[in-house]
Amino acid sequence: MAEIGRLLVLAGAALTDLKELPPSIERLLDAADEVFVVTPALTSRIEWVVSDVDRARHAADERLDAILGQLQAIDVPAGGTVGDDSPLDAVADYVRDFAPDHILIALRSGEHSGWQERGLVDRVQGIAQRPITVFEIDASGHAVDRSVTDT
């Protein structure tokens, strides 16, 4: 795999076991010079309407800690932050500020994805204009079919 300068990771989910990390994702992480992880605070519709984001921000913070720990375990130095409660706004913020060469999106799989994730990949592609790699993680933290989609 060609070297990637900056890799932005948008993580709506985290794996429970690094053994489930798809090999192509591990190669992508290894190829990056710099990795930055953004975990959006994924609210329910009701939480979003009433601006109650505390639970979602806490979950995003825990997800960020887990992912940064996993990256450290495979010797991938990374920084990160909890992002906006809109995954699209979170990506837009860090596409502008971090200027990634590639975006990796770890989505919650269909049966437990939230309303903000529907159509997210297409919307990210529309604003980012960069290569995107996507993989899904189920509600138990397992990679779905260890499949990866590149756009």
KABEL-V372031 format. One record per pair of residues at least 12 apart in sequence whose ideal C-beta (glycine too) atoms are under 8 Angstrom apart, sorted by sequence separation. I is the first residue (numbers start at 0). J is the second residue. If there is no record, write none. Layout:
BEGIN
<<I,J> <I,J>>
END
This chain:
BEGIN
<<40,52> <43,55> <67,79> <90,102> <134,146> <42,55> <66,79> <106,119> <120,133> <134,147> <41,55> <106,120> <133,147> <134,148> <40,55> <104,119> <132,147> <133,148> <40,56> <63,79> <104,120> <132,148> <133,149> <41,58> <63,80> <132,149> <133,150> <40,58> <41,59> <63,81> <131,149> <132,150> <40,59> <104,123> <130,149> <131,150> <39,59> <130,150> <6,27> <38,59> <60,81> <102,123> <6,28> <38,60> <59,81> <59,82> <3,27> <6,30> <38,62> <6,31> <38,63> <56,81> <102,127> <0,26> <5,31> <8,34> <10,36> <109,135> <111,137> <124,150> <0,27> <3,30> <4,31> <5,32> <6,33> <8,35> <10,37> <11,38> <36,63> <102,129> <104,131> <106,133> <108,135> <110,137> <111,138> <2,30> <3,31> <4,32> <5,33> <6,34> <7,35> <8,36> <9,37> <10,38> <11,39> <38,66> <56,84> <87,115> <99,127> <101,129> <102,130> <103,131> <104,132> <105,133> <106,134> <107,135> <108,136> <110,138> <120,148> <0,29> <1,30> <2,31> <3,32> <4,33> <5,34> <6,35> <8,37> <55,84> <86,115> <100,129> <101,130> <102,131> <103,132> <104,133> <105,134> <106,135> <107,136> <108,137> <0,30> <2,32> <5,35> <7,37> <9,39> <11,41> <36,66> <85,115> <86,116> <99,129> <100,130> <101,131> <102,132> <103,133> <104,134> <105,135> <106,136> <107,137> <108,138> <120,150> <36,67> <84,115> <101,132> <105,136> <107,138> <52,84> <87,119> <94,126> <86,119> <90,123> <94,127> <36,70> <87,122> <91,126> <94,129> <108,143> <34,70> <87,123> <90,126> <47,84> <90,127> <87,126> <34,75> <36,77> <38,79> <40,81> <28,70> <34,76> <35,77> <36,78> <37,79> <38,80> <39,81> <40,82> <42,84> <34,77> <35,78> <36,79> <37,80> <38,81> <39,82> <40,83> <41,84> <31,75> <34,78> <35,79> <36,80> <37,81> <38,82> <39,83> <40,84> <28,73> <35,80> <37,82> <39,84> <41,86> <29,75> <39,85> <28,75> <39,86> <25,73> <13,62> <20,69> <12,62> <39,89> <10,62> <13,65> <17,69> <37,89> <10,63> <13,66> <20,73> <37,90> <14,69> <17,72> <37,92> <10,66> <13,69> <17,73> <37,93> <8,66> <35,93> <35,97> <35,99> <41,107> <47,115> <8,77> <31,101> <43,113> <44,114> <8,79> <42,113> <43,114> <41,113> <9,82> <42,115> <27,101> <41,115> <11,86> <28,103> <41,116> <27,103> <39,115> <9,86> <24,103> <9,89> <9,90> <7,90> <7,93> <7,94> <7,97> <14,105> <5,97> <7,99> <13,105> <5,98> <6,99> <9,102> <11,104> <12,105> <5,99> <6,100> <7,101> <8,102> <9,103> <10,104> <11,105> <12,106> <5,100> <6,101> <7,102> <8,103> <9,104> <10,105> <11,106> <12,107> <4,100> <5,101> <6,102> <7,103> <8,104> <9,105> <11,107> <12,108> <3,100> <6,103> <8,105> <3,101> <11,112> <11,113> <11,116> <27,132> <24,132> <23,132> <24,134> <21,134> <9,123> <21,142> <14,136> <19,141> <20,142> <12,135> <13,136> <19,142> <24,147> <12,136> <15,139> <16,140> <21,145> <23,147> <15,140> <16,141> <21,146> <14,140> <15,141> <19,145> <21,147> <13,140> <14,141> <12,140> <14,142>>
END
